[in-house]
Amino acid sequence: MSFLPQLIFAIALVIGIGYFANNVRKLMRNIKLGRDVDINDNKPQRWKNMAMIALGQSKMVKRPIAGFLHIIVYVGFVIINIEVLEIIIDGLTGQHRIFSSAGEIYDILIGSFELLAFAVLVAVIVFWIRRNIVKLKRFLSSEMKGWPKSDGNIILYFEVVLMCLFLTMNGADLQLQLNGAEGYPTAGSFPISQWLLPLFDGLSNSTLIIIERTAWWLHILGILTFLNYLYFSKHLHILLAFPNTYYGKLTPKGQFENLEAVTNEVKMMMDPNVDPFAAPPEGTEAAVPAKFGASDVQDLSWVNLLNAYTCTECGRCTSECPANQTGKKLSPRKIMMDTRDRLEEVGKNIDANKGEFKDDNKQLLGDYITNEELWACTSCNACVEACPVSIDPLNIIMQMRQYLVMEQSAAPMELNNMMTNIENNGAPWPYNQMDRLNWKNE
Amino acid sequence: MNKIMSELLKVPTMAEFMAAGKQPEVLFWVGCAGSFDDRAKKITKAFVKLLNKANVEFAVLGTEESCTGDPAKRSGNEFLFQMQAVTNIEVMNAYEIKKIVTACPHCFNTIKNEYPELGGTYEVMHHTQFLKSLLNEGRLSIEGGEYKGKRITFHDPCYLGRANDVYEAPRDLIRKLDAELVEMKSCKSRGLCCGAGGAQMFKEPEQGHKDVNIERTEQALETQPQIIAAGCPFCNTMMTDGVKNKERENDIAVMDIAELIANAQDL
């Protein structure tokens, strides 16, 4: 018996997984370009969130049709991977259907894989129709033109092809089993692929073996290709949804972070015992950040950057956004996509310059996200609530507003007036603080 | 008439309590809108009438109160926010304040969530939660009065609802009025913003095809309400403007829940 197929298989596996591992390393390096934040609190709650939101899809079903279809594809993906395990062992050892010794259990397994594969096929076709024929509004926004639209469809085509190959492989196998072909002992049950038998009617065993082997090889090579497609695609969410929901915000949605560097300065200003001309105590210079707020991806926290890579561009955030609904330029999804695209650009810059970022005279603010988008936000948290994988676009918007106001004094005129009022008389309007209780006697 | 009404209002200040060597049960944080905005002042007074009726020993900071800093923080001015926060916290800590009630969800959110880290930890309640607790303790009774059987829809303030998961207290109070509570298509955790949050109240909106408050008012009108109930002075303004824009101000009133309860009892 020739070992050539096993050798080719092993090489394909090493290349496929090796290239993927390399991309994962790059991904982690890029995420770590973000500002460091320490997230070690309340681990039980974090694990619970991951189990409920990522594993349990609890937020997906808030929109029942998409949620239900997504669960089919998701469960199909997870469970059919048991079959991939068998394919890998078969491929490396030169066996055929190595798990078939499990007998009846194997029949149940293969049978359920087939039913799931069929369900996935149907769900994916419905998804395609929703994107391309029904034309749901949230898939048509301006940020979805070009690559994002193609990406969405390519993923669906991948899944259709993989499921069809899986069923073809099984159908041909069943026909060979029925023919009593050598190397194809009776194993498995084929509730879906049995309907393909008429297609194989009258074909010789050697032709059937070619069909079965071709489908088998294309299926596993397709899976390895898909694995490597992830890094270049919004489909990364299948992996990153897990860490992203783990590191998601646990505090009330209305609670925004207090900037620690500002707290230190404010405390110093308020402390009558502080000598304003004293040199800062040793080691505190580093505690003051180079800038307040964020104008580029490196200023954002690594959680913001993880959020950006996790976004699968479903657009639930944008469809719930009051600014977007009323025709403003702001789209929370675009905020996430822009952050990711700029981060990718920075990552490629680092790769091209031997590990050092060379200033490219570009930044997230202005080159990707405009002031107009940032000022249209009502901070209502609808986008945060809508995200099925705990992404927080509002946090990025607020950090960029901080940069605009504290570094550039670039707030809209009316907001500057409002802030001047607060500074001068403790209210956003020009009323005297001494008049605060006048309502009592009016 | 107004003169007589206001004479009936008892609004002691923290300074007066301290001079008498007493602590109030709760501090009523009035907020900037509640202090200065003509429409919001009516909400403030309605709430005070209810506090007086229930014999709640409350106090206000009066001239010692200052903006919480919420609009500054949401505009991105963290310095101004923290200056305001630290100043307010100094005042409140000096008075040894433990419990705060406010009719403004923005003040509620900021004091409850963002002040603790800066040294100000208090039990903070929205006025609808506080009224609900008075009701539960039997200190306040709610009658339907003129609102019995009226169709009322409740607009969730973002900073009460999504921001802090308070959805039921205001609704429970509306139900107590024997009113027919009808929900808009976007409600509770999916409630649509009125358009005022994130300091939008103080600026013109960006270019779009509609204003957010008009969109929200249209959702409210779909429920055929007689009253749009609000729990936030800014939402109140935005919804009132929306109703006027739709020329429905003669048959639809925008009312705070405190006003509904106070009016129902002819307070």
HADDOCK unambig.tbl for C-alpha pairs under 7 A between the chains (distance, minus, plus):
assign (segid A and resid 252 and name CA) (segid B and resid 163 and name CA) 5.95 0.50 0.50
assign (segid A and resid 252 and name CA) (segid B and resid 164 and name CA) 5.64 0.50 0.50
assign (segid A and resid 253 and name CA) (segid B and resid 162 and name CA) 6.76 0.50 0.50
assign (segid A and resid 253 and name CA) (segid B and resid 163 and name CA) 4.46 0.50 0.50
assign (segid A and resid 253 and name CA) (segid B and resid 164 and name CA) 6.59 0.50 0.50
assign (segid A and resid 254 and name CA) (segid B and resid 109 and name CA) 6.36 0.50 0.50
assign (segid A and resid 254 and name CA) (segid B and resid 159 and name CA) 6.20 0.50 0.50
assign (segid A and resid 254 and name CA) (segid B and resid 163 and name CA) 3.99 0.50 0.50
assign (segid A and resid 254 and name CA) (segid B and resid 164 and name CA) 6.34 0.50 0.50
assign (segid A and resid 255 and name CA) (segid B and resid 113 and name CA) 5.30 0.50 0.50
assign (segid A and resid 255 and name CA) (segid B and resid 114 and name CA) 6.04 0.50 0.50
assign (segid A and resid 256 and name CA) (segid B and resid 114 and name CA) 6.96 0.50 0.50
assign (segid A and resid 262 and name CA) (segid B and resid 79 and name CA) 6.09 0.50 0.50
assign (segid A and resid 263 and name CA) (segid B and resid 82 and name CA) 6.79 0.50 0.50
assign (segid A and resid 266 and name CA) (segid B and resid 82 and name CA) 6.84 0.50 0.50
assign (segid A and resid 266 and name CA) (segid B and resid 83 and name CA) 6.30 0.50 0.50
assign (segid A and resid 322 and name CA) (segid B and resid 192 and name CA) 6.50 0.50 0.50
assign (segid A and resid 322 and name CA) (segid B and resid 193 and name CA) 6.30 0.50 0.50
assign (segid A and resid 322 and name CA) (segid B and resid 212 and name CA) 6.17 0.50 0.50
assign (segid A and resid 323 and name CA) (segid B and resid 212 and name CA) 6.81 0.50 0.50
assign (segid A and resid 326 and name CA) (segid B and resid 208 and name CA) 5.84 0.50 0.50
assign (segid A and resid 326 and name CA) (segid B and resid 209 and name CA) 5.67 0.50 0.50
assign (segid A and resid 326 and name CA) (segid B and resid 210 and name CA) 4.97 0.50 0.50
assign (segid A and resid 326 and name CA) (segid B and resid 211 and name CA) 6.25 0.50 0.50
assign (segid A and resid 326 and name CA) (segid B and resid 212 and name CA) 6.11 0.50 0.50
assign (segid A and resid 327 and name CA) (segid B and resid 208 and name CA) 4.16 0.50 0.50
assign (segid A and resid 327 and name CA) (segid B and resid 209 and name CA) 5.00 0.50 0.50
assign (segid A and resid 327 and name CA) (segid B and resid 210 and name CA) 6.71 0.50 0.50
assign (segid A and resid 328 and name CA) (segid B and resid 206 and name CA) 6.34 0.50 0.50
assign (segid A and resid 328 and name CA) (segid B and resid 207 and name CA) 5.82 0.50 0.50
assign (segid A and resid 328 and name CA) (segid B and resid 208 and name CA) 4.43 0.50 0.50
assign (segid A and resid 372 and name CA) (segid B and resid 206 and name CA) 6.89 0.50 0.50
assign (segid A and resid 376 and name CA) (segid B and resid 205 and name CA) 6.74 0.50 0.50
assign (segid A and resid 376 and name CA) (segid B and resid 206 and name CA) 5.75 0.50 0.50
assign (segid A and resid 377 and name CA) (segid B and resid 198 and name CA) 6.67 0.50 0.50
assign (segid A and resid 378 and name CA) (segid B and resid 195 and name CA) 6.22 0.50 0.50
assign (segid A and resid 378 and name CA) (segid B and resid 196 and name CA) 6.56 0.50 0.50
assign (segid A and resid 378 and name CA) (segid B and resid 197 and name CA) 4.60 0.50 0.50
assign (segid A and resid 378 and name CA) (segid B and resid 198 and name CA) 4.39 0.50 0.50
assign (segid A and resid 378 and name CA) (segid B and resid 200 and name CA) 6.18 0.50 0.50
assign (segid A and resid 379 and name CA) (segid B and resid 197 and name CA) 5.98 0.50 0.50
assign (segid A and resid 379 and name CA) (segid B and resid 198 and name CA) 4.77 0.50 0.50
assign (segid A and resid 380 and name CA) (segid B and resid 158 and name CA) 5.41 0.50 0.50
assign (segid A and resid 380 and name CA) (segid B and resid 193 and name CA) 6.12 0.50 0.50
assign (segid A and resid 380 and name CA) (segid B and resid 197 and name CA) 6.40 0.50 0.50
assign (segid A and resid 381 and name CA) (segid B and resid 162 and name CA) 6.75 0.50 0.50
assign (segid A and resid 382 and name CA) (segid B and resid 190 and name CA) 6.78 0.50 0.50
assign (segid A and resid 398 and name CA) (segid B and resid 74 and name CA) 6.98 0.50 0.50
assign (segid A and resid 398 and name CA) (segid B and resid 76 and name CA) 6.29 0.50 0.50
assign (segid A and resid 401 and name CA) (segid B and resid 75 and name CA) 6.43 0.50 0.50
assign (segid A and resid 401 and name CA) (segid B and resid 76 and name CA) 4.77 0.50 0.50
assign (segid A and resid 402 and name CA) (segid B and resid 76 and name CA) 3.83 0.50 0.50
assign (segid A and resid 402 and name CA) (segid B and resid 77 and name CA) 6.03 0.50 0.50
assign (segid A and resid 405 and name CA) (segid B and resid 76 and name CA) 5.77 0.50 0.50
assign (segid A and resid 405 and name CA) (segid B and resid 77 and name CA) 5.98 0.50 0.50
assign (segid A and resid 406 and name CA) (segid B and resid 77 and name CA) 6.20 0.50 0.50
assign (segid A and resid 414 and name CA) (segid B and resid 202 and name CA) 6.36 0.50 0.50
assign (segid A and resid 414 and name CA) (segid B and resid 203 and name CA) 5.26 0.50 0.50
assign (segid A and resid 415 and name CA) (segid B and resid 202 and name CA) 6.27 0.50 0.50
assign (segid A and resid 415 and name CA) (segid B and resid 203 and name CA) 6.24 0.50 0.50
assign (segid A and resid 418 and name CA) (segid B and resid 202 and name CA) 6.68 0.50 0.50
assign (segid A and resid 419 and name CA) (segid B and resid 72 and name CA) 6.16 0.50 0.50
assign (segid A and resid 422 and name CA) (segid B and resid 67 and name CA) 6.68 0.50 0.50
assign (segid A and resid 426 and name CA) (segid B and resid 66 and name CA) 4.72 0.50 0.50
assign (segid A and resid 426 and name CA) (segid B and resid 67 and name CA) 5.10 0.50 0.50
assign (segid A and resid 427 and name CA) (segid B and resid 32 and name CA) 5.74 0.50 0.50
assign (segid A and resid 427 and name CA) (segid B and resid 66 and name CA) 6.47 0.50 0.50
assign (segid A and resid 427 and name CA) (segid B and resid 67 and name CA) 5.07 0.50 0.50
assign (segid A and resid 433 and name CA) (segid B and resid 63 and name CA) 5.81 0.50 0.50
assign (segid A and resid 434 and name CA) (segid B and resid 63 and name CA) 5.12 0.50 0.50
assign (segid A and resid 435 and name CA) (segid B and resid 63 and name CA) 6.84 0.50 0.50
assign (segid A and resid 436 and name CA) (segid B and resid 35 and name CA) 5.46 0.50 0.50
assign (segid A and resid 436 and name CA) (segid B and resid 36 and name CA) 6.91 0.50 0.50
assign (segid A and resid 436 and name CA) (segid B and resid 62 and name CA) 5.76 0.50 0.50
assign (segid A and resid 436 and name CA) (segid B and resid 63 and name CA) 5.32 0.50 0.50
assign (segid A and resid 437 and name CA) (segid B and resid 35 and name CA) 6.59 0.50 0.50
assign (segid A and resid 437 and name CA) (segid B and resid 62 and name CA) 5.06 0.50 0.50
assign (segid A and resid 437 and name CA) (segid B and resid 63 and name CA) 6.40 0.50 0.50
assign (segid A and resid 439 and name CA) (segid B and resid 35 and name CA) 6.38 0.50 0.50
assign (segid A and resid 439 and name CA) (segid B and resid 41 and name CA) 6.43 0.50 0.50
assign (segid A and resid 440 and name CA) (segid B and resid 6 and name CA) 6.58 0.50 0.50
assign (segid A and resid 441 and name CA) (segid B and resid 6 and name CA) 5.77 0.50 0.50
assign (segid A and resid 442 and name CA) (segid B and resid 6 and name CA) 6.93 0.50 0.50
